[in-house]
Amino acid sequence: MNRKIKSIRPFIGSKNFETARSFYRDLGFEEIVLDAKMVVFKTEEIAFYLQDYYDKNWIENTMIFVEVENVELYYSELLALNLPQKYEGVKLTPIKYLDWGSECFLHDPSGVLWHFGKFK
């Protein structure tokens, strides 16, 4: 195949759409409203769609891995945002150092699990 893929954009749901939108804006993503029930969030080279739709089994099994340059710096910036204190259900898990690299974890207000990691 001679196609050049430019991006991949997952769709995620939200338990409370307005709370989730606020959370992702606080996380530093730029929001672009597509319609009353869907927005796209972007930062640098990545983007994802947030929907005003909730299915517990789907949301609680959604995981997204974002590769970052420096996990320690990214984790300290996440800590400084105080997201678990600001949003019910948000959990920030400290860095784990593994054979393949390192990562920290952030659950959004709906239960979507974000991995922020760096490969060795």
C-alpha positions as CSV (number, residue, x, y, z in Angstrom):
1,M,0.0,0.0,0.0
2,N,1.3,3.4,-0.9
3,R,-0.9,5.5,1.3
4,K,0.4,8.1,3.7
5,I,-1.6,8.0,6.9
6,K,-1.7,11.4,8.5
7,S,-3.5,10.7,11.8
8,I,-5.7,8.4,13.9
9,R,-8.5,9.9,15.9
10,P,-10.3,7.7,18.3
11,F,-13.9,8.4,19.4
12,I,-14.5,8.4,23.1
13,G,-17.7,8.8,25.1
14,S,-18.6,10.8,28.2
15,K,-20.8,10.3,31.2
16,N,-21.3,14.0,31.5
17,F,-20.5,15.8,28.3
18,E,-20.0,19.3,29.7
19,T,-17.8,18.0,32.6
20,A,-15.7,16.0,30.1
21,R,-15.3,19.0,27.9
22,S,-14.1,21.1,30.8
23,F,-11.7,18.4,31.9
24,Y,-10.1,18.1,28.5
25,R,-9.8,21.9,28.1
26,D,-8.1,21.9,31.5
27,L,-5.8,19.2,30.3
28,G,-4.6,21.5,27.6
29,F,-6.5,20.4,24.5
30,E,-7.9,22.8,22.0
31,E,-11.7,22.2,21.5
32,I,-13.4,22.5,18.2
33,V,-17.2,22.1,18.4
34,L,-18.6,20.0,15.6
35,D,-22.3,19.9,16.8
36,A,-24.3,19.9,20.0
37,K,-23.2,16.3,20.8
38,M,-19.6,16.0,19.5
39,V,-16.4,18.0,19.7
40,V,-12.9,17.3,18.6
41,F,-9.9,18.0,20.9
42,K,-6.5,18.6,19.4
43,T,-3.0,19.2,20.7
44,E,0.1,19.2,18.5
45,E,-0.1,16.1,16.3
46,I,-2.9,14.2,18.1
47,A,-6.7,14.6,18.2
48,F,-9.7,12.7,19.4
49,Y,-13.5,13.0,19.2
50,L,-15.5,13.4,22.4
51,Q,-19.2,12.4,22.1
52,D,-22.2,13.1,24.3
53,Y,-22.8,9.3,24.6
54,Y,-22.2,7.0,27.5
55,D,-22.1,3.2,27.6
56,K,-20.5,2.0,30.8
57,N,-18.9,-1.1,29.4
58,W,-17.4,0.7,26.4
59,I,-16.1,3.7,28.4
60,E,-14.6,1.6,31.2
61,N,-12.8,-0.5,28.7
62,T,-11.4,2.4,26.6
63,M,-7.7,3.0,27.0
64,I,-5.6,5.5,25.0
65,F,-1.8,5.6,25.0
66,V,0.0,8.9,24.3
67,E,3.7,8.8,23.9
68,V,5.4,11.7,25.5
69,E,9.1,12.9,25.5
70,N,9.5,13.0,29.2
71,V,7.2,11.1,31.5
72,E,8.5,12.6,34.7
73,L,7.9,16.2,33.4
74,Y,4.5,15.3,32.1
75,Y,3.5,13.6,35.4
76,S,4.6,16.7,37.4
77,E,2.5,18.9,35.0
78,L,-0.5,16.6,35.5
79,L,0.0,16.8,39.3
80,A,0.0,20.6,39.2
81,L,-3.4,20.7,37.4
82,N,-5.1,19.1,40.5
83,L,-7.5,17.3,38.3
84,P,-8.5,14.6,40.9
85,Q,-9.5,17.4,43.3
86,K,-11.4,19.3,40.6
87,Y,-13.3,16.5,38.9
88,E,-15.2,13.6,40.6
89,G,-13.9,10.2,39.5
90,V,-10.6,11.4,38.1
91,K,-7.6,9.3,39.2
92,L,-3.9,10.1,38.6
93,T,-1.6,7.1,39.1
94,P,2.2,7.7,39.6
95,I,4.8,6.6,37.1
96,K,5.5,2.9,36.7
97,Y,8.9,1.9,35.4
98,L,8.7,-1.2,33.3
99,D,11.0,-3.3,31.0
100,W,9.8,-1.5,27.9
101,G,9.7,2.1,29.3
102,S,7.7,4.1,31.8
103,E,4.2,5.5,32.0
104,C,1.7,7.2,34.3
105,F,-2.1,6.9,34.2
106,L,-5.0,9.3,34.2
107,H,-8.7,8.3,34.4
108,D,-11.0,10.9,33.0
109,P,-14.3,11.8,34.8
110,S,-16.1,9.1,32.8
111,G,-13.6,6.3,33.3
112,V,-11.5,6.5,30.1
113,L,-8.0,5.4,31.0
114,W,-5.2,7.5,29.5
115,H,-1.6,6.2,29.5
116,F,1.2,8.8,29.1
117,G,4.4,7.0,28.4
118,K,7.8,6.8,27.0
119,F,9.5,3.9,25.3
120,K,13.2,3.0,26.1
